[in-house]
Structures are given as structure tokens and as C-alpha cells.
């Protein structure tokens, strides 16, 4: 590592020519949650069309199946983590992403997840997580920052980048988990209402058929009585 690097030259901050891009897709392991899984998967595929040589990491079986059917390149898949994510799960993914980026096997990384706005407003979203966005010069904004961290700035920035990536991924996993359950509740509510409508329609048809059968029987009895009377 460099002993006193410029922040702009750090591997996680410095922009470079993009040859390959990693997309992390977060969906669920199960269905019965309306369009939650499909909408996030479509967002990832749409995003990938504008990226250089996209490869994928999937969190959730449904997104993995969606991409495989479309012959996308999946370098790693995770299951059993989507509905109840832990920070350690996000750290595992961050380890993979930062390692690939450090080795220059990827030049960009995005995360695609579903953002919760309300029970009826769940929006598939994509976010660039690497390289880090450089906002102003920390040396000018906070001189004390230099005093405390300049002696080992490279390792400090590397560690901060890793923590940032893990935190963003964990936040995306939490948002997606909330959206999955919200979508499942809405889907089950819609299914219940549809069942009620179907039952109501079938009851009406049954009553109409029963009434027709009774009317037919009465007509036959009356007709038979008239013949007997004659």
C-alpha cells in the first residue's frame, strides 16, 4: 500500500475505464408475492442492457431462476437470506464485491432492490455502490481528518469503503424484505377478494340453476295433473 496516497487515487474512489460490471439482484426465495420478484428482475435486466459486460450476483431463488432462463452470467447466488437478512449476510456479499473490484475483475458494481414507499408503492431501484462517489475534498472540509488518518489513509479508506458497501447492501436487503412481505400481504388480500367474488358468482349461478330446476318440476307436475284430470 502507498504510505501517503491522494484520496482520489484510492482504488475504491478512482474512476477507471469500465470493462465489466457486477449487478447484485435482490429478490425472494418464494413466490405468492404478486409482481415483487419479476419487477426487480426486470429492473436488473433493463439496467444490464446499458452496462459493459454485466455479470450477476443473486440474493434469492426467484431472481436467480429469472436470470438463468435468460442465459445471464451468474457468478454467485445466495438463498435463504432474503426474508430475514442479517448484517453478516451483507458482509459476505461485500467481501465478494470488494475483492472482485480490488482485483480489477469488475470495474463497477450496482445493487438492484425494491424500495419501500408504501404498501401499494414498491419501486424497483438500482444504485451504484462502486466506485465510491467523491464529494468534495475532505482535506479542505476537515483538516483534523488529515491529522488523525493521514499516517494510514490507504487502509482507512479501504476499510471505510468495505463498511459502506456492506451497509448499502444490508439496507437494500432490509428494504427488499419489507417489500416482499408487503407485496405478499397485498397479493393474498387480492386473492381473497377474488375468491369471494368467485364464490358469490357461483352461488348466484347455483341459485339460478336450482330455481330453474324447481320451476321445471312444478311445470311437469302441473302438466301431469291436467292430463290426469282430463
Residue, then its C-alpha position, 0 to 999 in steps of 0.5 A: x500500500x502507498x504510505x501517503x496516497x491522494x484520496x482520489x487515487x484510492x482504488x475504491x474512489x478512482x474512476x477507471x475505464x469500465x470493462x465489466x460490471x457486477x449487478x447484485x439482484x435482490x429478490x425472494x426465495x418464494x413466490x405468492x408475492x404478486x409482481x415483487x420478484x419479476x419487477x426487480x428482475x426486470x429492473x436488473x435486466x433493463x439496467x444490464x442492457x446499458x452496462x459493459x459486460x454485466x455479470x450477476x450476483x443473486x440474493x434469492x431463488x426467484x431472481x436467480x431462476x429469472x436470470x438463468x432462463x435468460x442465459x445471464x452470467x451468474x457468478x454467485x447466488x445466495x438463498x435463504x437470506x432474503x426474508x430475514x437478512x442479517x448484517x453478516x449476510x451483507x458482509x459476505x456479499x461485500x467481501x465478494x464485491x470488494x475483492x472482485x473490484x480490488x482485483x480489477x475483475x469488475x470495474x463497477x458494481x450496482x445493487x438492484x432492490x425494491x424500495x419501500x414507499x408504501x404498501x401499494x408503492x414498491x419501486x424497483x431501484x438500482x444504485x451504484x455502490x462502486x466506485x465510491x462517489x467523491x464529494x468534495x475534498x475532505x482535506x479542505x472540509x476537515x483538516x483534523x481528518x488529515x491529522x488523525x488518518x493521514x499516517x494510514x489513509x490507504x487502509x482507512x479508506x479501504x476499510x471505510x469503503x468495505x463498511x459502506x458497501x456492506x451497509x448499502x447492501x444490508x439496507x437494500x436487503x432490509x428494504x427488499x424484505x419489507x417489500x416482499x412481505x408487503x407485496x405478499x400481504x397485498x397479493x393474498x388480500x387480492x386473492x381473497x377478494x377474488x375468491x369471494x367474488x368467485x364464490x358469490x358468482x357461483x352461488x348466484x349461478x347455483x341459485x339460478x340453476x336450482x330455481x330453474x330446476x324447481x320451476x321445471x318440476x312444478x311445470x311437469x307436475x302441473x302438466x301431469x295433473x291436467x292430463x290426469x284430470x282430463 
